[in-house]
């Protein structure tokens, strides 16, 4: 789900190109090509690449080949969005639910059966700059909304219920990613300030957070009630909402997970994962590292924090975003960074990077879908890519 780092890395990628492995180092083009492999591939939908296996599905360990299908290629199934997030597979309808955080709309995507792009239609015309989506244990859609600073759930009768919009008497920041623990039905979500901006949500009140100088017209062009406009901001927590009582608990503090973003459980719900960064004290000269944290689940609470992996490749520390686990416990993570390195990283349960999917854009979020839940859908800014796998997604979305 969105991070300023991911967007800035995406924009910065337009300023310089890293030559992909095995590419011929010729004079740098004035405009980066929309390809990563050599020879250049086409994203027209007719012939993504002339080679099998796909040269942009890269095994860094032999075990990764057991998870991929060599007879298929990366396919672009959607283009022309704003900034796409929160992909969630609705199995009964066989559609992909998407949030466009910039256009403040939710879409339904009917994936293509073959080559070409899928069929897109509006699911919710005004989504209040929604971001993360998931399903609960009863199949109800749960959504994070930046603009209203809340988490909502759509009931079976079509009504909307607010799950969380405040904590300790203060409004939330901009709920970002959301998941459900299948064991107890509890709802977990991150609440970073990434959506406290004019383009993706509702600016803070003058003198606060994303609007320190008060130059932004924070009430102009929106009907959002003034109480959601961010007079006071929360510390950045990961929250848990009890499925029975509705009680909101700050389950992890900013010290536990600095700058939290994506989150997920292992297939057996014994491990909880969250993307974030390492803390840096005021007297340190080094910058924080982007990492994925792991916690043991003890009586449905995260304990024993440790760094699961550092998001580093070829000397670059990439920015992790959405994460999902497959049925074997491998962790698939969207990452933003330099051209040729960004895409999707796959780690085994021990935290070893075993493979990656090289994409022309940084990947903010991803999910497993399809009738067999073995299709990996990857959100990359205005586009969505799909890859058929020999593994299946775990969890509810």
Secondary structure, DSSP 8 states (H G I E B T S, - for coil): ---HHHHHHHHHGGG-----TT-------SS--S--SSS----SSS-S-SSSS-TTEEESSGGGGGTB-TT---EEEE---SSEEEEEEETTTTEEEEEETTTTEEEEEE--SSSS--EEEEEES--SSEEEEEE-TTS-EEEEETTTTEEEEE-TTS-EEEEESEETTEE-S----EEE-TTT--EEEE--STT-STTTS----TTBTTBTT--S-TTTT----GGGS-SS-----EEEE-TTT--EEEEE-TTTSBT---EEE-TTSSEEEEEEE----TT--S---EEEEEEEEETTEEEEEEEEEE-EETTEE-EEEEEEEBTTS-EEEEEE-STTT-EEEEE-TTS-EEEEEE-SS---EEEEESTTS-EEEEEETTEEEEEEBSS-B-S--
